[in-house]
């Protein structure tokens, strides 16, 4: 018996969906491979480096502050999805979750975009900055953000970064 038209459409839709997921996973894997192949073993974002922090302050002001706030406070209700399904920009100060991530992941999220980590269908207003910012600019922004955290948060985040590099 030939396949039913509705079943054939459903199967084709399912195959397209699976292909999209596989393509997205492949793209993310390639991005991670490129990133990890270039990574250095030491911290590249140094909140004690005044020149790097100053560079990061300038880049943050021009590229990040419009969403994440001039004082790193993020947007209101950043944990609640908007009607369009997207989350508001989170704070980068100690009240947010930026410091819960290792430096390398913060760099990769900024360079490749959050959707590269969350998978296809994840909708975010956070753009990928590859091709828009140099690696040194991205590291400088991370150094600037870290320079604004209290010492206790910096120490905890540094430990998270060290553990991630040891894997």
N, C-alpha and C positions, 0 to 999 in steps of 0.2 A: 504494500500500500504506500503511495507517495506521501511525503511529509505534509502535514497540515500547514497552510499559510501562516497562521498565528504562531504555531510552534517554530516554524522556520524563522520568522521575524524575531521571536524571543531568543532563539539560539544565536542568531546573528548579532543581536544586541549584547548578549552575554559574552560572545567572543570579542566584540569590539571593546567592551568594558575590561575584559581580562587583558587584551593587548595594550590598552591604555595603562593599566596598572603595571604591567611588565615593562613597558617603555619608561614610565616614570621611575620605577625602581632602578632600571638600568642607568638612567640619567643621573639619579642620585648617587649610585655606586661609582659612576665615572667621576662625578664631582668630588666625592670623598677621596677617590684614588688620586686625582690630581692634587687635591689639597694635602693629603697625608704624604704624598711623594715629595712635596716641596717643604714640608714643615721642618723647623729647626727644633732641637731638643730643649732649648732654653726659652724662658719667658721673653716675648718680644714687646710686651706692653709693660712699661716700667713707670709706675706712678711716682717714683722718686726722681725721674729724669725730667728736669724742669723744661728743657727744650721740647721733648716729646709731648709733655702735657700741654705746653703752650700751642704747639701745632694741633694737637687734638682738640683743644678748646675752640680754635678757629674753625676747624672742619665740623665739629659738632654744632656750632652756632649756625653754620651755613647749610648743613645737610640733615641734621637730626632734631634740632630744637623745636622746629615747627610742629612736630608730632610728639616727641618725648619731653618737651618742656625745656625752657632755658635753664631751669634749676633741677632738671632731671626728674621731675615729679610725675611725668606721664600724663595721660588723659584721665578724666574722671571715670569711675566705674570700669576700670581697665580689666576686671575679671568677668564682666558681663558682656555677652555677645550683643552686638547691635542688631537691628532688624535685618540688615543685609547678611548676617551670619559671621561678620568679622569682629574680632576683638579690638578694642581701642589700644593705642600704644601704651605699653607698660612703663612704669617708672624705672629709671636706671639708678636711682639712689638706693639707700639701704632698705627702703620699704618695699622694693620690688623683688623680682627673682633673678635679676641679671647675675648677681653674685653667686647664685647657686650653680652656675655653669662654668666649666673650665675656660681659660683664655682661648684655647684652640677652637672650642665650639663657638664662642662668641665671635671670633674672627670668621669662621666658616659661615655662620648664620648671616653675618653682615655681608660677606662677599657673595655668597651663593643665594641668599634669601631664605626665609623661614620655610617656604613651601618645599624647598629641596630636602628638608628633614622631616616634614610632616606628611609628605606623600601627596599624590594627585588629589585634587578636589579640595585641598586645604586652601582656604581663601584668607589672604592677609594683605594689608596695606603696606607691609614692609617690603620694599623693593630689594632686589639684589644689587649690590654696588660694584660688582665685577665690571671693569671697563669704565666706571664712573669715578672710582676712588682708587688710588694706588694702595698696595699692601701696606706701605709705611703710613699712609693716612688712616687706614682702618686700625692699625695697631696703635696709632697716636690717639684716636678717639677712645679706644678701650683704656689706654693709660689715663686719659683725662677723666673718664667715668670712674675708674678705680681710685683716682686721686681724691675724689669727693667722698669716698666711703670712710666711716670711722675705722680706726686701726683694727678693732676686733673683727669687723666684717672683712677687711682686706686680708687678715691672717687666715680666716676661714676659707675665703675664696682661693688664696694662694695654695692652701693644702689641697683643695679640690683639684686645682690645676696640676699640682705635682702628682697626685694619684692618677690622674688621667694620662699624663705623659709616661708613667711607668707601665701602663698596660701594653 
